[in-house]
Amino acid sequence: MSEFTGFPEEGMKFLTTLGTKDKAWFDENRHVYDTQVVPQAKAFVTAMGEALHDRISPAIEAQPKTNGSIAPINNDVRFSPDASPYKDHLMFRFWEGPHKKAAPMLMVRMSPADGVGFASGMFLHDLDLWRSKIDDDKTGKAFAADLSQLVKSTKAEVVGEGLKRVPKPYAEDHPRGDLLRHKGFQVRWLEDTPKSISSVKFVDWCTNRLVKLADVHHWLVQNLT
């Protein structure tokens, strides 16, 4: 596999256009995707994996393939028939745990037009465990403090609240009631696409931002897996 040298301009233009195109257009222009997007996407995952191992955790999984760390480029239109067949961005997922779907993840969403997004989160398969850890003054306060600092420094948004009220038996005025209402968890923010996207420096740029999520990621791993 080639080393990551940046995403080429032709590949970025292809992605920007792809979100408005149909399958016939994609099939006709597939060679651009295969030569100007896929190789560098795989190389990016490999390079990011090495960086994340060094700076966050050696147990993070980075698989340079579609349905590994690279999300499929096509949209699932079974439940959204009006959606475009294809995405206009690349989504990369790096997880820590034996089962990808249940593991805490670090994510990079790369859209040449919209910017680069960063996130940490996981599906909350065991809500009782999540709530007990949030309720506990030791683990809950630490997590809330890390999250508050992250939101303050990045203007991130915290999403995943699924309940309108704090679940029983917790008090409605619980100091972390907002987190107790969650049925999923993700903290995320978006930044402008840097010029370094076309160079090897993009790996360091992304890694430096994911490192800001390290405390939240470590908490999820240590308390929920």
Residue frames as qw, qx, qy, qz and C-alpha x, y, z in Angstrom:
[[0.000, 0.888, 0.461, 0.000, 0.00, 0.00, 0.00],
 [0.391, 0.554, -0.030, 0.734, 1.27, 3.46, -0.89],
 [0.311, -0.312, -0.464, 0.769, 2.11, 6.01, 1.78],
 [0.078, 0.867, 0.483, -0.092, -0.32, 8.85, 2.36],
 [0.418, 0.032, 0.157, 0.894, 0.71, 11.99, 0.47],
 [0.212, 0.322, 0.162, -0.908, -2.55, 13.93, 0.66],
 [0.520, 0.525, 0.664, -0.112, -5.87, 13.81, -1.15],
 [0.316, 0.040, 0.471, 0.823, -5.42, 14.89, -4.80],
 [0.252, 0.286, 0.058, -0.923, -7.43, 17.80, -6.17],
 [0.433, 0.031, -0.667, -0.606, -9.11, 15.62, -8.79],
 [0.345, -0.258, -0.892, 0.136, -10.37, 13.27, -6.10],
 [0.013, -0.362, -0.501, 0.786, -11.73, 16.15, -4.02],
 [0.347, 0.208, -0.254, -0.879, -13.58, 17.59, -7.01],
 [0.414, -0.090, -0.849, -0.317, -15.04, 14.15, -7.66],
 [0.212, -0.343, -0.808, 0.429, -16.37, 13.89, -4.11],
 [0.130, 0.322, 0.206, -0.915, -17.88, 17.38, -4.24],
 [0.436, 0.156, -0.464, -0.755, -19.76, 16.44, -7.40],
 [0.229, -0.028, -0.970, -0.072, -20.71, 12.89, -6.43],
 [0.133, 0.278, 0.727, -0.614, -23.48, 13.81, -4.00],
 [0.472, 0.468, 0.093, -0.741, -25.64, 15.08, -6.86],
 [0.358, 0.374, -0.713, -0.472, -25.05, 12.21, -9.29],
 [0.906, -0.019, 0.118, -0.406, -26.76, 8.90, -10.08],
 [0.812, -0.234, 0.517, 0.137, -25.42, 5.38, -10.53],
 [0.758, 0.571, 0.213, 0.231, -24.95, 5.75, -14.28],
 [0.174, 0.923, -0.252, 0.235, -22.68, 8.75, -13.77],
 [0.557, -0.649, 0.515, -0.062, -20.76, 7.00, -11.00],
 [0.890, 0.075, 0.423, 0.153, -20.23, 3.90, -13.14],
 [0.612, 0.741, 0.061, 0.271, -18.97, 6.04, -16.01],
 [0.109, 0.841, -0.353, 0.396, -16.56, 7.93, -13.76],
 [0.899, -0.437, -0.017, -0.008, -15.66, 5.07, -11.45],
 [0.797, 0.257, -0.167, 0.520, -12.05, 5.17, -12.57],
 [0.052, 0.693, -0.223, 0.683, -11.61, 8.58, -10.90],
 [0.712, -0.583, 0.140, -0.366, -12.91, 7.21, -7.60],
 [0.985, -0.098, -0.020, 0.144, -10.74, 4.11, -7.87],
 [0.719, 0.300, -0.108, 0.617, -7.55, 6.02, -8.67],
 [0.139, 0.537, -0.129, 0.822, -7.95, 9.45, -7.03],
 [0.557, -0.563, 0.112, -0.600, -9.95, 8.66, -3.88],
 [0.951, -0.250, -0.138, -0.117, -9.66, 5.04, -2.76],
 [0.779, 0.189, -0.361, 0.476, -5.84, 4.61, -2.64],
 [0.136, 0.447, -0.349, 0.813, -5.30, 7.74, -0.59],
 [0.675, -0.483, 0.004, -0.558, -8.27, 6.96, 1.67],
 [0.954, -0.156, -0.240, 0.094, -6.67, 3.61, 2.51],
 [0.589, 0.289, -0.332, 0.678, -3.25, 5.19, 2.99],
 [0.221, -0.582, 0.163, -0.766, -4.83, 7.84, 5.25],
 [0.848, -0.433, -0.092, -0.292, -6.35, 5.16, 7.48],
 [0.881, 0.013, -0.280, 0.382, -3.00, 3.39, 7.80],
 [0.333, 0.414, -0.263, 0.805, -1.19, 6.62, 8.65],
 [0.452, -0.567, 0.066, -0.685, -3.87, 7.70, 11.09],
 [0.917, -0.303, -0.251, -0.062, -3.79, 4.30, 12.77],
 [0.711, 0.122, -0.334, 0.607, -0.07, 4.66, 13.44],
 [0.040, 0.467, -0.187, 0.863, -0.53, 8.18, 14.78],
 [0.657, -0.501, -0.066, -0.559, -3.46, 7.24, 17.02],
 [0.900, -0.165, -0.356, 0.190, -1.55, 4.25, 18.39],
 [0.522, 0.204, -0.323, 0.763, 1.25, 6.57, 19.42],
 [0.018, -0.293, 0.169, -0.941, -0.83, 9.42, 20.81],
 [0.632, -0.299, 0.023, -0.715, -4.09, 7.93, 22.13],
 [0.780, -0.244, 0.515, -0.260, -4.08, 4.13, 22.45],
 [0.018, 0.390, -0.857, -0.337, -2.19, 1.21, 20.89],
 [0.339, 0.223, 0.904, -0.136, -5.45, -0.78, 20.96],
 [0.457, 0.576, 0.091, -0.671, -7.28, 1.43, 18.44],
 [0.640, 0.240, 0.687, 0.248, -8.33, -0.44, 15.31],
 [0.266, 0.687, -0.210, -0.643, -7.62, 1.15, 11.93],
 [0.644, 0.151, 0.725, 0.194, -8.61, -1.07, 9.00],
 [0.077, 0.475, -0.340, -0.808, -7.83, 0.41, 5.55],
 [0.000, 0.182, 0.881, 0.437, -10.83, -1.00, 3.72],
 [0.458, -0.262, -0.235, -0.816, -14.49, -0.30, 3.04],
 [0.796, -0.431, -0.280, -0.320, -16.66, -1.41, 5.97],
 [0.691, -0.145, -0.415, 0.575, -13.51, -1.38, 8.05],
 [0.259, -0.498, -0.232, 0.794, -12.41, 2.14, 8.89],
 [0.080, 0.112, -0.377, -0.916, -13.77, 3.52, 5.61],
 [0.500, 0.394, 0.568, -0.521, -17.55, 3.89, 5.38],
 [0.486, 0.390, 0.691, 0.368, -19.19, 2.87, 2.08],
 [0.073, -0.120, 0.203, 0.969, -19.48, 5.72, -0.43],
 [0.285, -0.361, -0.648, -0.607, -23.06, 4.81, -1.26],
 [0.387, -0.184, 0.383, -0.818, -26.03, 5.90, 0.86],
 [0.055, 0.246, 0.965, -0.078, -28.54, 3.37, 2.15],
 [0.291, -0.027, -0.182, -0.939, -31.66, 4.64, 0.38],
 [0.260, -0.296, -0.913, -0.105, -33.99, 1.86, 1.54],
 [0.209, -0.668, -0.624, 0.349, -35.53, 4.13, 4.15],
 [0.006, -0.725, -0.010, 0.688, -34.72, 7.45, 2.45],
 [0.655, 0.417, 0.556, 0.298, -35.70, 7.01, -1.20],
 [0.259, 0.954, 0.122, 0.086, -35.26, 10.73, -1.89],
 [0.471, -0.744, 0.341, 0.330, -31.65, 10.74, -0.75],
 [0.417, 0.716, -0.512, -0.226, -28.76, 10.86, -3.18],
 [0.979, 0.044, -0.198, 0.009, -27.36, 7.40, -4.01],
 [0.747, 0.166, -0.283, 0.578, -23.88, 8.59, -3.06],
 [0.451, -0.781, -0.182, 0.392, -22.19, 10.63, -0.35],
 [0.385, 0.859, -0.087, 0.326, -20.23, 13.81, -1.01],
 [0.247, -0.785, 0.497, -0.276, -17.76, 13.01, 1.77],
 [0.653, 0.158, -0.723, 0.160, -15.58, 10.31, 3.26],
 [0.650, -0.632, 0.163, -0.390, -16.23, 8.94, 6.75],
 [0.533, 0.337, -0.723, 0.282, -13.43, 7.28, 8.69],
 [0.740, -0.574, 0.020, -0.349, -13.96, 5.31, 11.91],
 [0.415, 0.385, -0.735, 0.373, -11.33, 4.15, 14.38],
 [0.745, -0.504, -0.118, -0.421, -12.55, 2.02, 17.29],
 [0.086, 0.442, -0.802, 0.393, -11.25, 0.42, 20.45],
 [0.665, -0.086, 0.547, -0.501, -12.80, -2.85, 21.50],
 [0.356, -0.073, 0.907, 0.212, -13.41, -6.38, 20.18],
 [0.309, 0.569, 0.750, 0.132, -16.72, -5.58, 18.50],
 [0.209, 0.161, 0.230, 0.937, -16.79, -2.56, 16.19],
 [0.265, -0.578, -0.490, -0.596, -20.52, -1.86, 16.47],
 [0.611, -0.707, -0.357, 0.014, -20.37, -1.82, 20.27],
 [0.681, -0.176, -0.144, 0.696, -17.00, -0.11, 20.70],
 [0.090, -0.867, -0.066, 0.486, -16.12, 3.51, 21.43],
 [0.671, 0.471, 0.333, 0.467, -15.09, 5.26, 18.22],
 [0.148, -0.620, 0.122, 0.761, -13.08, 8.20, 17.02],
 [0.563, 0.596, 0.551, 0.158, -14.35, 9.58, 13.72],
 [0.128, -0.419, 0.269, 0.857, -13.21, 11.87, 10.94],
 [0.507, 0.666, 0.546, -0.030, -15.73, 13.12, 8.38],
 [0.306, -0.354, 0.353, 0.810, -14.00, 14.68, 5.40],
 [0.431, 0.743, 0.511, 0.041, -16.02, 16.84, 3.01],
 [0.461, 0.113, 0.195, 0.858, -14.13, 19.13, 0.62],
 [0.075, -0.607, -0.360, -0.705, -17.15, 21.43, 0.46],
 [0.546, -0.737, -0.275, -0.289, -18.38, 21.41, 4.07],
 [0.176, -0.759, 0.518, -0.352, -15.21, 20.92, 6.10],
 [0.532, 0.153, -0.813, 0.180, -13.67, 18.25, 8.31],
 [0.663, -0.552, 0.003, -0.506, -15.62, 16.88, 11.25],
 [0.295, 0.286, -0.835, 0.366, -14.30, 15.14, 14.35],
 [0.720, -0.401, -0.059, -0.564, -16.23, 13.02, 16.83],
 [0.101, 0.188, -0.932, 0.294, -16.08, 10.53, 19.66],
 [0.666, -0.101, 0.160, -0.721, -18.96, 8.31, 20.65],
 [0.051, 0.071, -0.995, -0.049, -20.59, 4.92, 20.79],
 [0.597, -0.340, -0.497, -0.530, -23.91, 3.12, 20.72],
 [0.293, -0.357, 0.635, -0.619, -25.16, 2.75, 24.29],
 [0.592, -0.065, -0.753, -0.280, -26.13, -0.90, 24.27],
 [0.507, -0.374, -0.699, 0.338, -26.19, -1.10, 28.08],
 [0.117, -0.724, -0.108, -0.671, -28.14, 1.93, 29.26],
 [0.728, -0.664, -0.169, -0.026, -28.14, 0.73, 32.88],
 [0.768, -0.162, -0.032, 0.619, -24.34, 0.70, 32.89],
 [0.273, 0.497, 0.136, 0.813, -24.16, 4.14, 31.23],
 [0.370, -0.763, -0.183, -0.497, -26.56, 5.63, 33.76],
 [0.795, -0.556, -0.147, 0.194, -24.82, 4.11, 36.74],
 [0.666, 0.013, 0.016, 0.745, -21.47, 5.50, 35.60],
 [0.067, 0.582, 0.162, 0.794, -22.96, 8.94, 34.93],
 [0.572, -0.731, -0.236, -0.287, -24.77, 8.91, 38.29],
 [0.810, -0.326, -0.200, 0.446, -21.64, 7.92, 40.23],
 [0.120, -0.980, 0.034, 0.156, -20.00, 11.05, 41.61],
 [0.520, -0.516, 0.503, 0.458, -16.49, 9.80, 40.86],
 [0.461, 0.136, 0.696, 0.534, -16.91, 8.60, 37.28],
 [0.219, 0.791, 0.551, 0.149, -19.79, 10.88, 36.35],
 [0.145, -0.937, -0.005, 0.319, -18.22, 14.12, 37.54],
 [0.445, -0.421, 0.537, 0.580, -14.96, 13.34, 35.77],
 [0.398, 0.358, 0.711, 0.455, -16.72, 12.63, 32.49],
 [0.090, 0.906, 0.414, 0.009, -18.93, 15.72, 32.71],
 [0.282, -0.828, 0.173, 0.453, -15.87, 17.87, 33.43],
 [0.440, -0.170, 0.646, 0.600, -13.94, 16.48, 30.45],
 [0.297, 0.586, 0.684, 0.318, -16.95, 16.95, 28.23],
 [0.049, -0.946, -0.249, 0.201, -17.51, 20.51, 29.40],
 [0.338, -0.653, 0.366, 0.570, -13.89, 21.44, 28.73],
 [0.416, 0.105, 0.728, 0.535, -14.05, 19.88, 25.26],
 [0.192, 0.784, 0.572, 0.149, -17.23, 21.75, 24.36],
 [0.176, -0.917, -0.042, 0.357, -15.72, 24.99, 25.61],
 [0.365, -0.534, 0.500, 0.575, -12.48, 24.60, 23.64],
 [0.233, 0.024, 0.789, 0.568, -13.96, 23.34, 20.35],
 [0.478, 0.187, 0.034, -0.857, -17.59, 24.56, 20.40],
 [0.161, -0.010, -0.962, -0.219, -18.57, 20.91, 19.99],
 [0.667, -0.197, -0.037, -0.718, -22.15, 19.69, 20.25],
 [0.178, -0.122, 0.947, -0.238, -23.20, 16.72, 22.35],
 [0.645, 0.050, -0.314, -0.696, -25.91, 14.58, 20.75],
 [0.371, 0.022, -0.929, 0.008, -27.79, 11.41, 21.60],
 [0.306, 0.043, 0.583, -0.751, -30.47, 12.51, 24.06],
 [0.252, -0.176, -0.838, -0.451, -33.41, 10.22, 23.54],
 [0.293, -0.574, -0.743, 0.182, -35.58, 10.96, 26.57],
 [0.058, -0.751, -0.162, -0.638, -37.46, 14.14, 27.46],
 [0.566, -0.738, 0.145, -0.337, -37.18, 13.47, 31.18],
 [0.013, 0.532, -0.814, 0.235, -34.51, 12.07, 33.46],
 [0.704, -0.100, -0.661, -0.240, -35.23, 8.33, 33.80],
 [0.720, -0.575, 0.181, -0.343, -36.29, 6.82, 37.11],
 [0.484, -0.723, -0.458, 0.180, -35.01, 6.29, 39.75],
 [0.470, 0.011, -0.077, 0.879, -32.76, 9.34, 39.21],
 [0.019, -0.698, -0.398, 0.595, -33.89, 12.73, 40.44],
 [0.448, 0.800, 0.350, 0.194, -35.22, 15.16, 37.86],
 [0.004, 0.982, -0.181, 0.059, -32.75, 17.77, 39.11],
 [0.890, -0.194, 0.172, 0.376, -29.77, 15.40, 38.93],
 [0.151, -0.797, 0.269, 0.520, -26.61, 17.47, 38.24],
 [0.074, -0.316, 0.766, 0.554, -25.93, 15.32, 35.17],
 [0.584, 0.395, 0.590, -0.393, -29.53, 14.81, 34.15],
 [0.511, 0.675, -0.253, -0.469, -28.81, 15.85, 30.57],
 [0.195, 0.444, -0.862, -0.146, -26.43, 12.89, 30.19],
 [0.364, 0.054, 0.874, -0.318, -28.80, 10.49, 31.95],
 [0.626, 0.513, 0.256, -0.529, -31.36, 11.22, 29.23],
 [0.270, 0.559, -0.649, -0.439, -29.07, 9.89, 26.54],
 [0.922, 0.099, 0.336, -0.167, -29.84, 6.70, 24.60],
 [0.808, 0.388, 0.043, 0.441, -26.78, 7.19, 22.42],
 [0.372, -0.828, 0.066, 0.414, -23.70, 9.37, 22.77],
 [0.674, 0.367, 0.190, 0.612, -21.58, 11.44, 20.42],
 [0.168, -0.852, -0.018, 0.496, -19.65, 14.67, 20.81],
 [0.644, 0.345, 0.435, 0.526, -18.64, 16.33, 17.54],
 [0.033, 0.829, 0.016, -0.558, -17.55, 19.52, 15.82],
 [0.702, 0.576, 0.299, 0.292, -16.68, 20.78, 12.33],
 [0.308, -0.673, 0.205, 0.641, -13.69, 22.78, 11.10],
 [0.510, 0.768, -0.172, -0.347, -12.86, 24.41, 7.77],
 [0.946, 0.207, 0.096, 0.230, -10.98, 22.20, 5.33],
 [0.362, -0.772, 0.302, 0.427, -7.26, 23.02, 5.65],
 [0.481, 0.732, -0.416, -0.245, -4.85, 23.47, 2.77],
 [0.183, -0.485, 0.855, -0.040, -2.89, 20.55, 4.22],
 [0.833, 0.169, 0.405, -0.337, -5.60, 18.15, 3.00],
 [0.787, 0.596, -0.150, -0.048, -3.51, 17.76, -0.15],
 [0.313, 0.640, -0.644, 0.279, -0.33, 16.89, 1.74],
 [0.630, -0.080, -0.731, 0.249, 1.02, 14.42, 4.27],
 [0.035, 0.170, -0.462, 0.870, 0.57, 17.12, 6.94],
 [0.599, -0.304, -0.258, -0.695, -3.16, 16.40, 6.95],
 [0.736, -0.205, -0.637, 0.105, -2.52, 13.34, 9.16],
 [0.358, -0.073, -0.502, 0.784, -0.94, 15.45, 11.90],
 [0.256, -0.199, -0.032, -0.945, -3.67, 18.07, 11.54],
 [0.719, -0.294, -0.430, -0.460, -6.39, 15.46, 12.08],
 [0.683, -0.147, -0.629, 0.342, -4.51, 13.65, 14.84],
 [0.157, 0.111, -0.376, 0.906, -4.04, 16.86, 16.80],
 [0.494, -0.230, -0.072, -0.836, -7.82, 17.32, 16.82],
 [0.807, -0.211, -0.515, -0.197, -8.65, 13.73, 17.72],
 [0.473, 0.054, -0.626, 0.618, -6.23, 14.01, 20.65],
 [0.252, -0.251, 0.215, -0.910, -8.63, 16.60, 22.08],
 [0.795, -0.189, -0.224, -0.530, -11.15, 13.75, 22.30],
 [0.491, 0.248, -0.806, 0.217, -8.74, 11.40, 24.07],
 [0.154, -0.128, 0.697, -0.688, -10.07, 11.91, 27.61],
 [0.713, 0.113, 0.125, -0.680, -13.66, 11.29, 26.51],
 [0.757, 0.290, -0.543, -0.219, -12.62, 8.27, 24.45],
 [0.291, 0.257, -0.838, 0.383, -10.60, 6.77, 27.31],
 [0.413, -0.068, 0.536, -0.733, -13.53, 7.22, 29.69],
 [0.810, 0.183, -0.126, -0.543, -15.86, 5.37, 27.32],
 [0.658, 0.308, -0.687, 0.024, -13.37, 2.52, 26.94],
 [0.151, 0.235, -0.787, 0.550, -12.61, 2.21, 30.65],
 [0.364, 0.034, 0.546, -0.754, -16.19, 2.46, 31.89],
 [0.725, 0.301, 0.135, -0.604, -18.40, 0.99, 29.18],
 [0.734, 0.397, -0.515, -0.195, -16.42, -1.86, 27.62]]
